Amino acid sequence: MGARIDGAGTDTIRIDGVKELGPVTHRMMPDRIEAGTFMIAAAITGGDVKIHNMQLEHLDALVFKLQDAGVEIINKDNVVRVKGPKKVRSVNIKTRPYPGFPTDMQAQFMALMCLADGASVISENIFENRFMHVSELMRFGADITTEGNAATVKGVKKLSGAPVMATDLRASASLILAGLASDNTTEISRIYHLDRGYEFIEKKLAGLGADIKRVQE
């Protein structure tokens, strides 16, 4: 486009202004957080899901942790296949700036650990007050305690559906994931948070066989 910009890969980006920018054709990169959320959806339900056109290398930290948890991940011909295990293993995570474990996958991974075999510790090192979804996950029967920036999640045998409330974008995704893996019915309110980061997620999950629908705009 004619910009004068340098510093890619460093801690400092320098931009020298120009009089004008020119038009270009550009293909937007895939949303790694949406892709990661579908990976955990497969893991938490013991499903078998194929995800097209994602860039798996952007989610290396998540991939490694999912594999540690027993999830099978196969990348072939630009299609990522994710197969959930019969029983998820507990795994500790610490959120870090990219390329570390993304804070935007912390809530979803916590939902997965709610059904893991054993206890896991989830440390949030990026944002303060990002455990608001904990109290909502506990409505499902999850066993979670928090202290400072760390949450200890003790896996339970099953989750039970409950009326819950979304507190932010990624928290709302974690509640959907918990609901997919729960007995009975889950009703999630304040889903306007969800729409800030996921387009038609209920339709995409329904296409995978989930019993999910939007009942009110």
Backbone as CSV, one residue per row, in Angstrom:
resi,resn,N_x,N_y,N_z,CA_x,CA_y,CA_z,C_x,C_y,C_z
1,MET,0.816,-1.216,0.000,0.000,0.000,0.000,0.848,1.264,0.000
2,GLY,2.159,1.090,0.144,3.056,2.237,0.101,3.454,2.774,1.460
3,ALA,3.100,2.045,2.538,3.468,2.498,3.881,4.966,2.323,4.113
4,ARG,5.507,3.201,4.948,6.906,3.075,5.378,6.872,2.627,6.829
5,ILE,7.076,1.341,7.029,6.919,0.741,8.360,7.934,-0.376,8.513
6,ASP,8.572,-0.434,9.658,9.532,-1.511,9.913,9.512,-1.877,11.391
7,GLY,10.187,-2.975,11.709,10.254,-3.442,13.087,9.522,-4.735,13.340
8,ALA,9.021,-5.365,12.280,8.312,-6.636,12.456,9.208,-7.644,13.163
9,GLY,8.665,-8.292,14.188,9.417,-9.284,14.942,10.205,-8.702,16.095
10,THR,10.115,-7.383,16.296,10.821,-6.738,17.404,9.794,-6.132,18.370
11,ASP,10.287,-5.509,19.422,9.400,-4.886,20.404,8.952,-3.486,19.992
12,THR,9.507,-2.957,18.906,9.197,-1.591,18.498,8.848,-1.545,17.009
13,ILE,7.699,-0.941,16.697,7.299,-0.726,15.308,7.468,0.756,14.995
14,ARG,8.171,1.085,13.928,8.382,2.476,13.528,7.626,2.749,12.232
15,ILE,6.814,3.803,12.253,6.030,4.171,11.081,6.380,5.591,10.671
16,ASP,6.807,5.778,9.443,7.040,7.100,8.876,5.867,7.429,7.956
17,GLY,5.170,8.507,8.269,3.991,8.865,7.499,4.295,9.146,6.035
18,VAL,3.332,8.793,5.169,3.427,9.085,3.738,2.188,9.891,3.335
19,LYS,2.212,10.481,2.152,1.102,11.325,1.727,-0.161,10.520,1.459
20,GLU,-0.009,9.326,0.935,-1.187,8.515,0.632,-0.818,7.044,0.579
21,LEU,-1.845,6.197,0.733,-1.696,4.748,0.608,-2.455,4.286,-0.617
22,GLY,-1.946,3.250,-1.251,-2.589,2.725,-2.450,-3.430,1.492,-2.160
23,PRO,-4.333,1.133,-3.055,-5.202,-0.037,-2.856,-4.442,-1.342,-3.070
24,VAL,-4.846,-2.369,-2.342,-4.286,-3.711,-2.513,-5.398,-4.736,-2.341
25,THR,-5.139,-5.938,-2.775,-6.020,-7.073,-2.496,-5.361,-7.905,-1.409
26,HIS,-6.092,-8.182,-0.344,-5.508,-8.880,0.804,-6.484,-9.908,1.338
27,ARG,-5.991,-11.078,1.638,-6.814,-12.126,2.227,-6.595,-12.127,3.732
28,MET,-7.664,-11.960,4.508,-7.550,-11.913,5.959,-7.133,-13.273,6.514
29,MET,-6.292,-13.250,7.537,-5.873,-14.493,8.170,-7.034,-15.104,8.951
30,PRO,-7.049,-16.430,9.116,-8.113,-17.080,9.881,-8.091,-16.650,11.348
31,ASP,-9.226,-16.733,12.001,-9.353,-16.391,13.414,-8.887,-17.578,14.248
32,ARG,-7.720,-17.456,14.837,-7.149,-18.582,15.588,-7.960,-18.900,16.837
33,ILE,-8.607,-17.902,17.442,-9.360,-18.164,18.663,-10.658,-18.906,18.355
34,GLU,-11.313,-18.544,17.265,-12.500,-19.300,16.864,-12.116,-20.746,16.557
35,ALA,-11.019,-20.920,15.822,-10.564,-22.271,15.493,-10.236,-23.052,16.763
36,GLY,-9.547,-22.397,17.705,-9.209,-23.070,18.957,-10.440,-23.446,19.760
37,THR,-11.471,-22.614,19.695,-12.708,-22.926,20.409,-13.365,-24.175,19.844
38,PHE,-13.349,-24.330,18.524,-13.908,-25.540,17.918,-13.049,-26.763,18.236
39,MET,-11.744,-26.570,18.370,-10.880,-27.687,18.765,-11.268,-28.189,20.154
40,ILE,-11.520,-27.261,21.073,-11.908,-27.659,22.423,-13.316,-28.237,22.433
41,ALA,-14.195,-27.750,21.550,-15.534,-28.329,21.448,-15.449,-29.815,21.099
42,ALA,-14.548,-30.151,20.186,-14.362,-31.564,19.842,-13.799,-32.340,21.024
43,ALA,-12.845,-31.720,21.723,-12.195,-32.401,22.845,-13.159,-32.656,23.997
44,ILE,-13.973,-31.661,24.336,-14.808,-31.767,25.537,-15.991,-32.723,25.327
45,THR,-16.377,-32.924,24.066,-17.501,-33.813,23.779,-17.059,-35.207,23.319
46,GLY,-15.747,-35.405,23.217,-15.268,-36.678,22.681,-15.598,-36.821,21.211
47,GLY,-15.684,-35.690,20.520,-16.097,-35.683,19.124,-14.947,-35.883,18.158
48,ASP,-15.274,-35.816,16.882,-14.310,-35.983,15.799,-14.631,-34.910,14.771
49,VAL,-13.856,-33.832,14.758,-14.189,-32.648,13.970,-13.047,-32.306,13.024
50,LYS,-13.403,-31.912,11.805,-12.427,-31.425,10.837,-12.607,-29.927,10.662
51,ILE,-11.501,-29.190,10.772,-11.525,-27.734,10.651,-10.715,-27.346,9.422
52,HIS,-11.356,-26.642,8.506,-10.715,-26.271,7.253,-10.137,-24.858,7.332
53,ASN,-9.042,-24.655,6.614,-8.461,-23.325,6.379,-8.004,-22.608,7.650
54,MET,-7.623,-23.339,8.676,-7.022,-22.703,9.838,-5.502,-22.815,9.747
55,GLN,-4.808,-21.952,10.443,-3.350,-21.997,10.462,-2.916,-22.536,11.823
56,LEU,-2.648,-23.827,11.853,-2.392,-24.518,13.112,-1.161,-23.971,13.816
57,GLU,-0.193,-23.467,13.049,1.036,-22.970,13.666,0.784,-21.735,14.528
58,HIS,-0.331,-21.072,14.334,-0.676,-19.925,15.176,-1.193,-20.351,16.544
59,LEU,-1.426,-21.644,16.712,-1.984,-22.163,17.961,-1.103,-23.252,18.561
60,ASP,0.204,-23.138,18.342,1.114,-24.181,18.824,0.959,-24.433,20.326
61,ALA,0.869,-23.367,21.123,0.785,-23.546,22.576,-0.477,-24.308,22.961
62,LEU,-1.599,-23.981,22.335,-2.845,-24.697,22.603,-2.753,-26.140,22.135
63,VAL,-2.187,-26.351,20.964,-2.053,-27.712,20.423,-1.262,-28.596,21.372
64,PHE,-0.141,-28.096,21.866,0.694,-28.888,22.770,-0.081,-29.265,24.037
65,LYS,-0.853,-28.315,24.576,-1.611,-28.587,25.801,-2.756,-29.557,25.539
66,LEU,-3.406,-29.431,24.402,-4.472,-30.380,24.075,-3.909,-31.788,23.884
67,GLN,-2.761,-31.885,23.253,-2.139,-33.204,23.088,-1.747,-33.789,24.436
68,ASP,-1.242,-32.952,25.335,-0.937,-33.423,26.689,-2.197,-33.934,27.385
69,ALA,-3.340,-33.343,27.049,-4.608,-33.746,27.657,-5.193,-35.001,27.017
70,GLY,-4.535,-35.505,25.986,-4.986,-36.737,25.355,-5.757,-36.552,24.070
71,VAL,-5.821,-35.311,23.570,-6.558,-35.026,22.342,-5.687,-35.360,21.131
72,GLU,-6.278,-36.027,20.150,-5.551,-36.377,18.924,-5.762,-35.269,17.893
73,ILE,-4.659,-34.731,17.361,-4.724,-33.638,16.396,-3.894,-34.032,15.175
74,ILE,-4.538,-34.039,14.012,-3.886,-34.429,12.767,-4.033,-33.292,11.765
75,ASN,-2.918,-32.820,11.223,-2.927,-31.720,10.247,-2.502,-32.275,8.889
76,LYS,-3.435,-32.238,7.932,-3.133,-32.804,6.607,-3.907,-32.036,5.544
77,ASP,-3.187,-31.599,4.523,-3.801,-30.936,3.367,-4.678,-29.748,3.782
78,ASN,-4.162,-28.929,4.694,-4.857,-27.724,5.152,-6.174,-28.028,5.869
79,VAL,-6.293,-29.238,6.379,-7.456,-29.629,7.186,-6.942,-30.184,8.509
80,VAL,-7.445,-29.660,9.617,-7.040,-30.123,10.938,-8.157,-30.995,11.504
81,ARG,-7.811,-32.232,11.827,-8.780,-33.155,12.421,-8.505,-33.268,13.915
82,VAL,-9.552,-33.077,14.712,-9.435,-33.100,16.168,-10.349,-34.186,16.714
83,LYS,-9.756,-35.139,17.448,-10.526,-36.250,18.013,-10.394,-36.222,19.538
84,GLY,-11.519,-36.076,20.201,-11.508,-36.026,21.652,-11.274,-37.390,22.268
85,PRO,-10.608,-37.445,23.421,-10.346,-38.724,24.096,-11.562,-39.193,24.897
86,LYS,-11.535,-40.459,25.307,-12.597,-40.952,26.174,-12.542,-40.250,27.529
87,LYS,-11.329,-39.976,27.998,-11.165,-39.257,29.255,-10.042,-38.257,29.107
88,VAL,-10.343,-37.013,29.406,-9.356,-35.944,29.299,-8.396,-35.990,30.486
89,ARG,-7.102,-35.793,30.222,-6.105,-35.722,31.288,-5.957,-34.277,31.758
90,SER,-5.687,-34.090,33.036,-5.504,-32.747,33.581,-4.169,-32.169,33.119
91,VAL,-4.177,-30.882,32.813,-2.998,-30.184,32.304,-2.965,-28.781,32.917
92,ASN,-1.792,-28.335,33.340,-1.632,-26.966,33.845,-1.335,-26.022,32.681
93,ILE,-1.853,-24.788,32.767,-1.519,-23.786,31.756,-1.203,-22.454,32.421
94,LYS,-0.392,-21.657,31.724,-0.103,-20.285,32.124,-0.251,-19.420,30.884
95,THR,-1.117,-18.426,30.950,-1.295,-17.555,29.791,-0.074,-16.653,29.619
96,ARG,0.309,-16.466,28.363,1.476,-15.644,28.018,1.173,-14.867,26.740
97,PRO,1.931,-13.798,26.480,1.802,-13.142,25.175,2.147,-14.125,24.057
98,TYR,1.636,-13.857,22.871,1.943,-14.709,21.723,3.455,-14.827,21.549
99,PRO,3.977,-16.016,21.311,3.311,-17.266,20.945,2.963,-18.190,22.125
100,GLY,2.902,-17.646,23.334,2.524,-18.454,24.481,1.051,-18.798,24.464
101,PHE,0.589,-19.439,25.538,-0.814,-19.845,25.586,-1.692,-18.597,25.620
102,PRO,-2.648,-18.480,24.701,-3.429,-17.235,24.598,-4.437,-17.067,25.729
103,THR,-4.470,-15.873,26.280,-5.454,-15.574,27.323,-6.881,-15.742,26.806
104,ASP,-7.072,-15.543,25.490,-8.402,-15.673,24.913,-8.849,-17.121,24.774
105,MET,-7.993,-18.087,25.152,-8.395,-19.496,25.186,-8.448,-20.026,26.613
106,GLN,-8.182,-19.162,27.584,-8.127,-19.614,28.980,-9.466,-20.133,29.487
107,ALA,-10.546,-19.386,29.237,-11.862,-19.798,29.729,-12.318,-21.105,29.083
108,GLN,-12.083,-21.235,27.766,-12.484,-22.453,27.074,-11.710,-23.662,27.586
109,PHE,-10.401,-23.462,27.822,-9.587,-24.576,28.324,-10.007,-24.951,29.738
110,MET,-10.416,-23.959,30.528,-10.893,-24.257,31.875,-12.138,-25.134,31.829
111,ALA,-13.038,-24.857,30.887,-14.224,-25.698,30.739,-13.833,-27.146,30.464
112,LEU,-12.820,-27.330,29.621,-12.335,-28.675,29.323,-11.767,-29.347,30.563
113,MET,-10.997,-28.608,31.348,-10.380,-29.175,32.545,-11.418,-29.538,33.622
114,CYS,-12.608,-28.972,33.527,-13.660,-29.317,34.493,-14.019,-30.797,34.432
115,LEU,-13.758,-31.441,33.299,-14.076,-32.858,33.126,-12.823,-33.724,33.032
116,ALA,-11.681,-33.162,33.390,-10.422,-33.901,33.287,-10.244,-34.873,34.450
117,ASP,-9.349,-35.817,34.245,-9.005,-36.799,35.270,-7.886,-36.219,36.124
118,GLY,-8.235,-35.691,37.311,-7.234,-35.088,38.191,-7.450,-33.593,38.320
119,ALA,-6.448,-32.920,38.863,-6.546,-31.479,39.114,-5.564,-30.731,38.223
120,SER,-5.968,-29.550,37.799,-5.107,-28.703,36.984,-5.083,-27.298,37.568
121,VAL,-4.007,-26.580,37.296,-3.873,-25.202,37.752,-3.793,-24.297,36.527
122,ILE,-4.666,-23.313,36.478,-4.712,-22.372,35.367,-4.304,-21.001,35.891
123,SER,-3.203,-20.479,35.366,-2.678,-19.184,35.810,-2.917,-18.141,34.736
124,GLU,-3.570,-17.047,35.131,-3.862,-15.953,34.200,-2.864,-14.825,34.426
125,ASN,-1.957,-14.661,33.470,-0.875,-13.689,33.618,-1.023,-12.456,32.737
126,ILE,-2.127,-12.339,32.011,-2.303,-11.235,31.079,-3.294,-10.203,31.603
127,PHE,-4.502,-10.653,31.948,-5.547,-9.727,32.379,-5.978,-10.015,33.809
128,GLU,-6.213,-8.958,34.555,-6.782,-9.106,35.894,-8.281,-9.365,35.787
129,ASN,-8.826,-9.981,36.792,-10.271,-10.188,36.885,-10.820,-10.941,35.681
130,ARG,-10.075,-11.948,35.210,-10.569,-12.715,34.074,-10.992,-14.120,34.496
131,PHE,-11.477,-14.239,35.713,-12.030,-15.500,36.191,-13.520,-15.365,36.504
132,MET,-14.181,-14.379,35.883,-15.595,-14.186,36.180,-16.460,-15.359,35.737
133,HIS,-15.946,-16.162,34.802,-16.691,-17.329,34.339,-16.644,-18.490,35.340
134,VAL,-15.765,-18.403,36.338,-15.624,-19.497,37.303,-16.941,-19.764,38.028
135,SER,-17.575,-18.717,38.539,-18.821,-18.915,39.287,-19.910,-19.503,38.405
136,GLU,-19.896,-19.155,37.117,-20.902,-19.708,36.211,-20.607,-21.175,35.899
137,LEU,-19.338,-21.527,35.715,-18.988,-22.930,35.482,-19.343,-23.791,36.698
138,MET,-19.242,-23.199,37.880,-19.579,-23.956,39.082,-21.071,-24.271,39.152
139,ARG,-21.893,-23.507,38.444,-23.322,-23.815,38.379,-23.574,-25.144,37.666
140,PHE,-22.620,-25.542,36.821,-22.719,-26.834,36.137,-22.302,-27.996,37.050
141,GLY,-21.733,-27.670,38.206,-21.191,-28.688,39.092,-19.689,-28.787,39.050
142,ALA,-19.025,-27.835,38.404,-17.564,-27.840,38.348,-16.974,-27.551,39.725
143,ASP,-15.775,-28.097,39.962,-15.069,-27.916,41.239,-13.863,-27.018,40.974
144,ILE,-14.025,-25.711,41.247,-12.980,-24.736,40.948,-12.780,-23.817,42.139
145,THR,-11.533,-23.587,42.491,-11.201,-22.598,43.519,-10.178,-21.632,42.937
146,THR,-10.255,-20.377,43.349,-9.332,-19.373,42.830,-8.571,-18.706,43.967
147,GLU,-7.347,-18.337,43.674,-6.521,-17.574,44.612,-5.604,-16.687,43.792
148,GLY,-5.853,-15.385,43.867,-5.062,-14.464,43.066,-5.287,-14.709,41.585
149,ASN,-4.198,-14.903,40.864,-4.309,-15.100,39.415,-4.310,-16.571,39.023
150,ALA,-4.549,-17.463,39.990,-4.533,-18.901,39.711,-5.864,-19.544,40.087
151,ALA,-6.298,-20.463,39.255,-7.507,-21.244,39.519,-7.135,-22.723,39.530
152,THR,-7.567,-23.433,40.559,-7.360,-24.878,40.632,-8.664,-25.565,40.239
153,VAL,-8.580,-26.402,39.222,-9.755,-27.084,38.691,-9.616,-28.577,38.964
154,LYS,-10.525,-29.115,39.767,-10.554,-30.552,40.027,-11.622,-31.177,39.149
155,GLY,-11.214,-32.083,38.303,-12.145,-32.679,37.364,-13.259,-33.447,38.051
156,VAL,-14.452,-33.347,37.507,-15.606,-34.075,38.023,-16.054,-35.089,36.965
157,LYS,-16.871,-36.051,37.393,-17.303,-37.099,36.471,-18.243,-36.568,35.402
158,LYS,-19.094,-35.615,35.773,-20.025,-35.073,34.784,-20.442,-33.662,35.174
159,LEU,-20.935,-32.935,34.201,-21.513,-31.614,34.412,-23.012,-31.701,34.148
160,SER,-23.752,-30.857,34.825,-25.206,-30.829,34.644,-25.623,-29.454,34.156
161,GLY,-26.488,-29.418,33.166,-26.942,-28.173,32.580,-27.563,-27.250,33.609
162,ALA,-27.435,-25.946,33.374,-27.932,-24.965,34.330,-28.188,-23.648,33.618
163,PRO,-29.021,-22.776,34.197,-29.138,-21.420,33.666,-27.911,-20.607,34.072
164,VAL,-27.205,-20.044,33.114,-25.973,-19.317,33.396,-25.979,-17.988,32.639
165,MET,-25.038,-17.117,33.003,-24.972,-15.785,32.415,-23.568,-15.512,31.900
166,ALA,-23.474,-15.101,30.660,-22.181,-14.756,30.078,-21.690,-13.431,30.638
167,THR,-20.409,-13.369,30.974,-19.831,-12.147,31.538,-18.919,-11.416,30.561
168,ASP,-18.396,-12.134,29.577,-17.610,-11.500,28.521,-17.547,-12.444,27.334
169,LEU,-16.812,-12.054,26.317,-16.785,-12.805,25.070,-16.316,-14.245,25.249
170,ARG,-15.121,-14.434,25.792,-14.577,-15.793,25.889,-15.276,-16.599,26.976
171,ALA,-15.761,-15.915,28.019,-16.537,-16.618,29.040,-17.784,-17.224,28.424
172,SER,-18.428,-16.497,27.519,-19.643,-17.024,26.898,-19.333,-18.282,26.093
173,ALA,-18.175,-18.317,25.432,-17.785,-19.514,24.690,-17.550,-20.686,25.635
174,SER,-16.945,-20.421,26.796,-16.696,-21.504,27.755,-18.000,-22.094,28.270
175,LEU,-19.029,-21.263,28.416,-20.317,-21.759,28.902,-21.006,-22.618,27.847
176,ILE,-20.853,-22.254,26.589,-21.384,-23.095,25.521,-20.696,-24.448,25.523
177,LEU,-19.367,-24.446,25.671,-18.613,-25.702,25.689,-19.051,-26.578,26.855
178,ALA,-19.206,-25.976,28.024,-19.664,-26.744,29.183,-21.060,-27.291,28.941
179,GLY,-21.909,-26.472,28.325,-23.264,-26.921,28.032,-23.297,-28.082,27.056
180,LEU,-22.406,-28.077,26.066,-22.346,-29.173,25.099,-22.015,-30.506,25.768
181,ALA,-21.219,-30.427,26.835,-20.761,-31.651,27.509,-21.601,-32.005,28.724
182,SER,-22.687,-31.276,28.954,-23.484,-31.469,30.170,-24.729,-32.317,29.932
183,ASP,-25.200,-32.916,31.024,-26.517,-33.534,31.011,-27.569,-32.427,31.039
184,ASN,-28.763,-32.737,30.614,-29.900,-31.814,30.704,-29.681,-30.571,29.832
185,THR,-30.428,-29.537,30.126,-30.459,-28.346,29.273,-29.720,-27.180,29.924
186,THR,-28.970,-26.465,29.126,-28.281,-25.249,29.567,-28.871,-24.053,28.839
187,GLU,-29.163,-23.001,29.579,-29.645,-21.763,28.978,-28.679,-20.644,29.335
188,ILE,-28.130,-19.995,28.310,-27.120,-18.956,28.500,-27.722,-17.600,28.148
189,SER,-27.682,-16.685,29.078,-28.198,-15.341,28.837,-27.056,-14.375,28.565
190,ARG,-27.402,-13.200,28.060,-26.446,-12.134,27.726,-25.455,-12.587,26.642
191,ILE,-25.980,-13.264,25.626,-25.093,-13.788,24.585,-24.650,-12.709,23.601
192,TYR,-25.045,-11.459,23.835,-24.516,-10.389,22.982,-22.995,-10.323,23.100
193,HIS,-22.461,-10.783,24.225,-21.005,-10.880,24.347,-20.449,-11.817,23.269
194,LEU,-21.134,-12.922,23.067,-20.689,-13.958,22.131,-20.564,-13.422,20.712
195,ASP,-21.507,-12.601,20.320,-21.560,-12.136,18.943,-20.425,-11.183,18.592
196,ARG,-19.690,-10.703,19.564,-18.544,-9.837,19.279,-17.381,-10.615,18.673
197,GLY,-17.365,-11.936,18.854,-16.209,-12.696,18.392,-16.506,-13.962,17.630
198,TYR,-17.788,-14.339,17.556,-18.151,-15.576,16.868,-19.360,-15.319,15.968
199,GLU,-19.235,-15.672,14.702,-20.342,-15.480,13.766,-21.109,-16.784,13.605
200,PHE,-22.386,-16.750,13.966,-23.273,-17.912,13.794,-22.705,-19.175,14.437
201,ILE,-22.117,-19.033,15.633,-21.495,-20.209,16.254,-22.517,-21.291,16.532
202,GLU,-23.750,-20.896,16.881,-24.761,-21.914,17.170,-25.105,-22.720,15.918
203,LYS,-25.103,-22.064,14.756,-25.395,-22.777,13.515,-24.243,-23.715,13.138
204,LYS,-23.025,-23.262,13.367,-21.863,-24.100,13.053,-21.829,-25.325,13.955
205,LEU,-22.118,-25.139,15.240,-22.125,-26.275,16.159,-23.288,-27.216,15.863
206,ALA,-24.435,-26.642,15.500,-25.573,-27.488,15.128,-25.238,-28.329,13.908
207,GLY,-24.444,-27.760,12.995,-24.012,-28.510,11.821,-23.111,-29.678,12.155
208,LEU,-22.505,-29.629,13.342,-21.651,-30.730,13.812,-22.438,-31.746,14.629
209,GLY,-23.724,-31.475,14.812,-24.557,-32.431,15.559,-24.968,-31.963,16.936
210,ALA,-24.569,-30.746,17.317,-24.946,-30.247,18.648,-26.426,-29.886,18.683
211,ASP,-27.054,-30.107,19.817,-28.450,-29.712,20.032,-28.417,-28.319,20.660
212,ILE,-28.365,-27.315,19.814,-28.195,-25.932,20.269,-28.976,-25.010,19.354
213,LYS,-29.607,-24.003,19.926,-30.313,-23.030,19.122,-30.402,-21.707,19.880
214,ARG,-30.490,-20.638,19.101,-30.677,-19.296,19.671,-32.177,-19.076,19.823
215,VAL,-32.600,-18.789,21.042,-34.035,-18.674,21.303,-34.492,-17.221,21.390
216,GLN,-33.538,-16.280,21.496,-33.897,-14.874,21.560,-32.726,-14.021,21.158
217,GLU,-32.989,-13.031,20.331,-31.911,-12.128,19.884,-31.497,-11.198,21.019
